[in-house]
Amino acid sequence: MSSLESSPKNGLNIVDILEKYKQKKAIMSPLPLEQFQQIVQDAGQELLQQHPECENTHFIPFKQLNQDAIDELERSLHQSKIMWNNFSRALFAASPIQKKNNSKKMELQHNRDAYYRIRKQNEIQLKLQLDGINKEYQKIHLETQGVKSYPSISTKDQFRQQQIKRQLQMGCCQELVRQETEFIQQQIELTKSRLFNEVKKIVVYIYNNQNNGWNPSSRESGAMVNYNEKLYLFGGSGAGHMSDLCQASLDKCIIIVILELYKWMMIKLKQQIQCRSYHTANVYKSQMIIFGGVLFPHKNEDRIHCEVTNEVIHINLVNFEMKVVQHAGIASPRKAHIAESIGRYLVVQGGIDSKGHYLNDFLAYDILTQRWQNVEINIPVFQDGVAFHKSCCALEHKSIDLYKHDPDITFENQGIYIFGGLDSNGYYLDKLIRIDVRRRPIFIEEVQPKGRGPISRCQHSMTYVELSQQIVIYGGKNDDINTQGFLNDLHVLEIRNLSWSNVDIRGHPSPGRCSHSASVIEEKLFIFGGVNQTGFVKCDLLIIELNQSKALEMSQYESQTERLPQQQVQIQLKPATPPKRILNLKQQIEQIKNDSEKVKLADKFKRQSMARHSRNLTDVHRYRTFATVTD
């Protein structure tokens, strides 16, 4: 509009409205737009306003001006969105590299990298928290094996994990962890109280390795280890002294229903080893570490003298190369000792030295540097010395090293376990010793498991089953309590709650033995060799199945096979047409009877002939009597 005009409705202009308002209000004051707009609407007029970009005499309707302002705001908002999208794309997206890197671009790149780095750290932290909670759940599952509930524990855990993930993403991490820790501690306490109050009952099945192939000769005081699910037997003494290395592996060609059989083979070493017994053998990575023992002379030597040694032999079980390390000084020669592999160290304890003294020291052999060192202990143990005792290493994983404490390891009651032995006074020992090798000095304590444990003994076997977390003690010798002296009992110690289990032995138990070799593959215990009151035990491999489901299956199969011959006898007694084989056998039996009668008749005529030509009066009278009867 070029001039001030009014709406054509009533013919009034804005000047009249202002005059009317001045009359109503004596003093003119700034009027708010809302009140002025209401007055215009009451008068039925259209409100005009000066155009901001034109001269003073140019006016436009108020609605049109507001609409233009709204359009301008929408355009500005749209332009702002476009600018923000370009800015965010440059901030977070991987833009192409330009030749000219100005300060603004470097700032945007820095912000983008910082964003991705912070997001990655948050994801890692979330994953670590979830992994920690999953470890606690796994621990509860291990301690509650065999316990059934509805709904199942796995279903509850899945639901709880989903809830935990949502809460972690919402930022309630600390409170959630605290609540879950309290809940887990309560579950652990309940589980422990239940496990401590009950003694586990297990079933084992014993059978012989009925393999018709070659077997190593019978022996005692050898050493057997497991590497890659294969058994390696070294040394021992029997009818002759041994320095051979034998390997036993699963025989896949022979299948006897559900029994797994193993076949032996001789391993040819690249160097000759002197015969020995009462030594120890352990596995470190792919090496078999042999220490100490009694050395015997070779067959071609005339001397009979035996020598106690302290040499260490490294045998590579891949290419069967060998290395002999001889030491003097800190490691005294010994036999009938124990040795366990802890990380890169071989921990040795006890034994009998070359002068017949019983030892009670602790030594550590560094396998990598091939050096000996003393082991720090908290209290002295075995004051009178000890020998012919056995040990096993029950650790969560093999990477645990000596004196290295890992707070993330939650496996309780782990360490080296020692049982039995013979002291210098000739007493059999029945103490169960646990050694925590993660502390410095190492922590030695005597444990008192629940349940009925084994009697005192020596020259037994003690092995650790990693899958079921159990320690198995078999056989041994005790002349004081046992009448025969040699034992064939089996005892199982549960590491989780330190309790002896009630063992139900099924299958074919063997006579007692001592000085035998033992090793474990999965949940099978293998026993070889040993001696008893009859001499050396037969060279068959004794297999003890410790898996509960397999042991029950084997015992059920055995009970079925024992009833099968009786059923077959009943079936054979039914009347049926005799086959040709039975007819042939009957004819052979009849022929044998006829032949036997002919032999008897020939003997009779021979006696008659001898009596006829005899000069003895009794024989002549006997012949005449026989001739009269015959006539």
C-alpha positions, 0 to 999 in steps of 0.5 A: 500500500502506498498510503494509509487505507482502511478496510472496505467493510465499514469505510473507517480508516486507522486515523479514526480508530486512533482518534477514538482511542485518544478520546478514550485515553486522555494520555497516549501511552505505548499500547501492547499489540495484543490490546491494540489488535483486540480493539481493531477486531472489535471495530471490524477493521484490518490491522496494518503495519509498516513494512520494515524494508520500505519507506514510512508511508508503505503499510501491509496487512498484519496477517501478511507480515506475520505470514512472511515472518513465519515463512522466513523462520521456516526458511531459516530453520531449514537452512540451519538444518542443512548447515548442521547436517553438513557440520555433523557430516564433517564432524563424524563422517570419514570425509575425503582427505583434501590437500589443504588442511586448515585448522578447522578441518583438523579440529573436526578430525580430532573431534571425530577421532575422540568420539570413536575412541570414547565409544569404543572404550564404553563398549569395552567397559560394558563387555568386561562387566558382562564377562565378569558377571558371566564368570560368576554364573559359571562358577555357580553352575560348577558348584551346583552340578546335578541340582535341577530347578524349575525354571532352569538355571540357564533360563534364569541366567539368560533373563538376568543377563538381558536385564543386566545388559539393559541396565548397563546401557542405561547407566546403572552399572555400579548399583547393578554390580553391587546387587548381583555380587550380593546375590551371587555371594548368597547363592555361593554360600547356599551351594557351599553349605549344601555341598559341605553337608553331603558326601558325593557317591560316584561309580567307577568301572575297571577293565583291562586293556585286552589288546593282543598286540605288543606290550612293554615288559612288566616293571616297577618304579617307572614314570608315565605321563600324558601328552596330546592324549597319548601315554608315554612310559619311561624307565623302571626295573623288572626282569632287567633294567629299562631305559626304553620310551614306550607310547600308548595311543587309542586303537581305532581298529579294535572296537569292543562295544563301548570299551576303548582299547589302547595299543603300545609301540616302542619309540626310538630315541636319537641318543641312548639313555642309561637305565633308571628307576624311582625317577620322576617325569613331568610335561612342560609344553612339548618336553618330557622332563625327567629328574633323578632316580637310580642309575643302573649299569649297561648290559655290557658293563661288568660292574653291579654298583647302582648310583643315585643321580641328580641329572635332568633329561629333556626329551622332545616328544615331537622329534624325540631329541634328547638333552642331558643336563648335569648339575652339582651343588644345590640339587643333591642326587635323590630317588623316590622323590616328588616333582611337579611342573609349575609354569616354567619351574619344576618343583622338587621335594623330598626323597632319599639321597646317595647316602640313604638320608631322607630329605625334606627340602624344596627346590625349583628347577628353571626349565628355560635357564636350566638353573636350580634355586631354593624355594621359600616356605612359610613353615617346615614340613616333614621334619624326619624327611619323607620318601616314596610319597606321591603328589599331583598339581591341581591348578586352574590352568597351566599358565600359573607361575611360581610366586605369581598371584593372579586376583582374577583366578577364583578356583578355590583350594588349588595348589600342589597336594601331597599324600602318604609316604615313608619317613626316616623312622619307618612310619607310614604317613597319612597326612594330606598336605596342600601347597599354595605356590602363588604366594611368596613364601609358598603357603603349606598347610595340612587339610582335613577333608570330610568323609572317610579317607585312605589309610596311610601308605607309600608307593601308591599313585596320585593323579589329578582329573582336570575335567571333574576337579578330582584327585584319585589315589590308587593302590600302595603298600602298608605292612602295618595295617594291611595283612597282605601289605599291598592295596588295591583300593580307590579313593576320590577327593573332591577339590571343590569342597575338600571331601572324600567320595564314596566310590562304588567299584564295578567291573574287574578289579585287579589284585593289590600293587605298589610302585606302579605308574599312573596317568590320566587322559580326559576322565580315564585313569591308566595304571601300568606295572607294579609289584605285589606278593606274587612278583611283578604285575602282569604287563596289561594296562589297567583302565579305570573309567571315572565318567559317571555316565560311561561307567554306568553304561559299562556296568549295565552292559556287563550285567546283560552279557552275564545273563546272555549265556544262560538264555542261550543254553535254554534255547539250545535245549529245545528239540530240533533236527541235529545238524551235520556237524553234530552227526559228524561228532557222534560218528567220531565219538563212536569210532573212538570208542571202538578204537579204545575197545580194540586197544583193550583187547590187544592189551589182553592178548599181550598179557596172555602171551606174556603169561604163556611164555613166563617162567613164573608159576603164578602167570602160568596158572593164570594162563591156564585158567583163562584158556579153560574159561575161553574154551 
